[in-house]
Amino acid sequence: MIRELPSELLRLIFAASGDWHSLRLVCRSWNAICDQVPHSLSLKRDTRVAVAKLWIHRLCLHKALNRLFMVGCSCVDECFIGWFNETIVATQGYPVIALVDWSFCNALAESDFALVCQMNKAMMDRCNAMNDSLALTESRLISLPVVEDRAIMPFDDGALLLLSDASVIRVAGCFALLKPHPCIAPKDVVLLQLEALRCNEVQHCYKFASMANRSVTGPYNRFAAMIRNYYSCLIGFHKVAVVQVTPSDESLFKVSVFDSSSAVLPNVFLWQLGKTSTHTTHPELDNCWMTDGVSEIDA
């Protein structure tokens, strides 16, 4: 009897169900209706590129793909994004897809980011291969709390967004892509430096050090040696907690760094930041939050 229900009613029933594979086994007509119901597609990290393309193309052909999650997928590289733009964005009508998540896809590089900028909404958290030599003149960097329409994307407070006429792209933790900017909040500066140190990319930590800090710890080679000799626990740490010391002071943070052993007390640091004033030699740093100093304290 249920097979005789109108197709529109079946679509509503299917949309409320998460058991897609069982529904597909009923009959061929139900299989076709499943393809037409907007839903999410989540692919595993080790998904082969041919399998990923097959599912994406099949669902987009029916305008049925609403959200695409490929977090950490090794198949997401320049070739894959080129195919996605040519096959899906250009021919299938990309606005049907509300969100694409390519976070932690470390095969993405500078040229790939230019392709991603053609899209509508994307998440690119911690895609650390994208570097800051890429010209971002066509985009503007903002922090989510200043976005009036919170419905743009399901982002947490403090997330960093790159906005252009065509796209909204979340770039939280992309320390290699981002440089000091007036819209980067002080806590985000701390988190970007920590993520760079976790990945042993000390040069990207150094670019957020203030000029006063650099005059004491620089140049870069001296700074890098200091980090590796006296702050080695920050390189490749297991877990970190960042807390603003007092609600009224957004320039001082307590950072607790944990290694992989839960029995060992964390190393605790005070992270002191300041907002730069007008620079005659470095005007690009005007009104940017940067780190003035880091000191270790008792746990």
C-alpha positions in Angstrom: 0.0 0.0 0.0 2.8 2.4 0.9 4.1 2.1 -2.7 1.0 3.8 -3.9 1.6 7.0 -1.9 2.2 10.2 -3.9 5.9 10.9 -4.7 5.9 14.2 -2.8 4.7 12.5 0.3 7.3 9.8 0.0 10.0 12.4 -0.3 8.9 14.0 3.0 8.9 10.6 4.6 12.3 9.8 3.3 13.7 13.2 4.3 12.8 12.4 7.9 14.6 9.1 7.8 18.3 8.5 8.3 18.3 4.9 7.1 18.9 5.5 3.4 20.3 2.1 2.5 17.3 0.2 3.9 14.9 2.4 2.0 16.8 1.8 -1.2 16.3 -1.9 -0.9 12.5 -1.7 -1.2 12.2 -1.2 -4.9 13.7 0.7 -7.8 11.2 3.6 -7.7 12.1 4.2 -4.0 15.7 4.2 -5.0 15.0 7.0 -7.5 13.1 9.0 -4.9 15.9 8.7 -2.4 18.2 10.3 -4.9 15.9 13.3 -5.2 15.6 14.1 -1.4 18.0 16.9 -0.3 20.4 15.4 2.2 24.0 15.4 3.4 26.9 13.4 2.1 29.7 12.6 4.5 32.8 10.8 3.1 35.5 9.0 5.1 39.1 10.2 5.1 40.3 7.3 3.0 37.5 7.5 0.4 38.9 7.0 -3.1 38.6 9.8 -5.5 36.5 7.8 -8.0 34.0 6.9 -5.2 33.8 10.5 -4.0 33.1 11.8 -7.6 30.5 9.1 -8.2 28.4 10.0 -5.2 28.7 13.8 -5.5 27.8 13.7 -9.2 24.9 11.3 -8.7 23.3 13.4 -6.0 24.0 16.8 -7.7 22.4 15.4 -10.9 19.1 15.3 -9.0 19.8 18.6 -7.2 19.7 16.5 -4.0 23.0 17.3 -2.3 22.5 19.8 0.5 25.7 19.5 2.5 29.0 17.9 1.6 31.4 16.8 4.3 34.9 15.6 3.3 36.8 16.4 6.5 40.4 15.3 6.2 39.9 13.4 2.9 43.2 12.7 1.3 41.5 12.8 -2.2 40.8 16.6 -1.9 43.6 18.2 -3.8 44.0 20.6 -6.7 42.7 18.1 -9.3 39.7 17.2 -7.3 38.7 20.8 -6.7 39.2 21.6 -10.3 36.8 18.7 -11.2 34.3 20.0 -8.6 34.3 23.5 -10.1 34.0 22.3 -13.7 31.5 19.5 -13.2 29.4 20.6 -10.2 29.7 24.3 -9.8 29.6 25.2 -13.5 27.1 22.7 -14.7 25.0 21.4 -11.8 24.1 24.7 -10.1 26.2 24.9 -6.9 23.8 27.1 -4.9 21.8 23.9 -4.2 24.7 22.9 -1.9 24.4 24.9 1.3 27.8 24.0 2.7 31.0 22.2 1.8 33.4 21.2 4.6 37.0 20.5 3.4 38.6 21.1 6.9 41.9 19.4 7.7 42.5 18.6 4.0 46.2 19.2 4.0 46.7 18.5 0.3 45.1 21.9 -0.4 47.6 24.5 -1.4 47.7 28.1 -2.6 46.3 27.5 -6.1 43.5 25.4 -4.6 42.3 28.2 -2.4 41.9 30.4 -5.5 39.5 27.7 -6.8 37.7 27.5 -3.5 37.0 31.2 -3.6 34.7 30.6 -6.6 32.3 28.7 -4.3 29.4 29.9 -2.2 30.1 28.6 1.3 33.0 26.5 2.5 34.8 25.4 5.6 38.6 25.2 5.3 39.6 24.9 9.0 43.3 24.0 9.5 44.1 23.5 5.9 47.7 24.4 6.7 49.2 23.9 3.3 47.6 27.2 2.1 50.2 29.9 2.6 50.1 33.7 2.9 51.8 34.4 -0.4 48.4 34.1 -1.9 47.0 37.6 -2.6 43.7 38.1 -0.7 43.0 41.5 -2.2 39.6 40.3 -3.5 38.5 39.1 0.0 38.0 40.7 3.4 38.7 39.0 6.7 36.1 39.3 9.5 35.4 37.7 12.8 32.0 36.1 13.2 30.7 38.3 16.1 30.5 41.3 13.7 28.4 39.3 11.2 24.8 40.5 11.5 23.2 37.4 9.9 24.2 34.5 12.1 22.4 32.2 9.7 25.1 32.5 7.0 26.8 29.4 8.3 26.8 27.3 11.4 30.0 28.7 12.8 31.1 29.1 16.4 31.7 32.5 17.9 35.1 33.9 17.0 35.5 31.9 13.8 37.5 33.8 11.1 35.7 34.2 7.8 37.0 35.4 4.4 34.3 37.2 2.5 34.2 38.1 -1.1 31.4 38.9 -3.5 31.0 35.2 -4.4 31.9 33.3 -1.2 32.0 32.9 2.6 34.9 30.7 3.6 35.8 29.8 7.2 39.6 29.7 7.8 39.9 28.9 11.5 43.4 27.8 12.4 44.8 28.4 8.9 48.0 29.9 10.4 50.0 29.7 7.1 47.3 31.6 5.2 46.6 34.3 7.7 48.7 37.3 8.6 48.2 40.0 11.2 44.9 41.8 10.5 42.8 44.3 12.5 39.9 41.8 12.4 41.8 39.0 14.1 40.7 39.0 17.8 43.5 38.6 20.4 42.4 35.0 21.4 42.5 34.0 17.7 46.1 35.4 17.5 47.0 33.1 20.4 45.3 30.1 18.8 47.0 30.7 15.5 50.4 30.9 17.1 49.7 27.7 19.1 48.5 25.8 16.0 51.7 26.9 14.1 53.9 25.7 17.0 51.9 22.4 17.2 52.8 21.8 13.6 56.4 22.9 14.1 56.0 25.9 11.8 57.7 28.4 14.0 58.0 31.1 11.2 54.2 31.4 11.3 54.3 32.0 15.0 56.9 34.7 14.6 54.9 36.8 12.2 52.4 37.5 15.0 55.1 38.7 17.3 55.0 42.5 17.9 57.9 44.7 16.9 58.8 45.2 20.6 58.8 41.4 21.0 61.0 41.0 17.9 63.5 43.6 19.2 64.2 41.3 22.2 63.8 37.8 20.7 64.6 38.4 17.0 65.7 38.1 14.4 63.8 35.0 13.3 66.7 32.4 13.6 67.3 33.6 17.2 63.6 33.4 17.9 63.3 29.9 16.5 66.3 28.7 18.6 64.7 30.2 21.7 61.4 28.3 21.1 63.2 25.0 20.5 65.6 25.3 23.5 63.3 26.9 26.1 59.7 26.3 24.9 60.1 22.9 23.3 56.8 21.7 25.0 54.9 23.9 22.6 56.2 22.0 19.6 53.8 19.2 18.7 51.8 19.4 21.9 48.9 17.0 22.5 46.2 19.4 23.8 45.9 23.0 24.9 43.5 25.2 26.9 43.4 29.0 26.4 41.5 31.1 29.0 41.2 34.9 29.2 42.7 35.8 32.6 40.1 38.6 33.4 36.9 39.4 31.5 37.8 43.0 31.3 41.3 42.5 29.9 41.4 40.9 26.4 45.1 41.2 26.2 46.2 38.6 28.7 45.6 34.8 28.4 46.5 31.8 30.4 47.6 28.9 28.2 47.9 25.3 29.5 49.8 22.9 27.3 49.4 19.2 27.8 51.5 16.3 26.5 50.1 12.9 25.6 50.5 11.6 29.2 47.5 12.5 31.4 49.7 11.9 34.6 51.9 14.9 33.9 50.9 18.4 34.9 50.6 20.9 32.1 53.0 23.6 31.3 51.3 26.9 31.9 52.1 30.2 30.2 50.9 33.8 30.3 50.4 35.2 26.8 50.5 39.0 26.7 49.2 40.8 23.7 49.0 44.4 22.6 47.3 46.4 19.8 49.8 48.1 17.5 49.7 51.8 17.0 50.6 53.5 13.7 53.7 52.1 12.1 55.8 54.2 9.8 57.8 51.3 8.6 55.1 48.6 8.8 51.7 50.3 8.0 50.1 46.8 7.3 50.3 46.2 11.1 48.2 49.2 12.1 45.6 48.3 14.7 46.5 44.6 14.7 46.6 42.5 17.9 50.1 41.0 18.2 52.0 39.1 21.0 54.3 41.2 23.2 55.6 38.4 25.3 55.1 34.9 26.7 56.3 33.7 30.1 56.0 30.4 31.9 54.2 30.3 35.3 53.5 27.7 37.9 50.7 25.2 37.1 
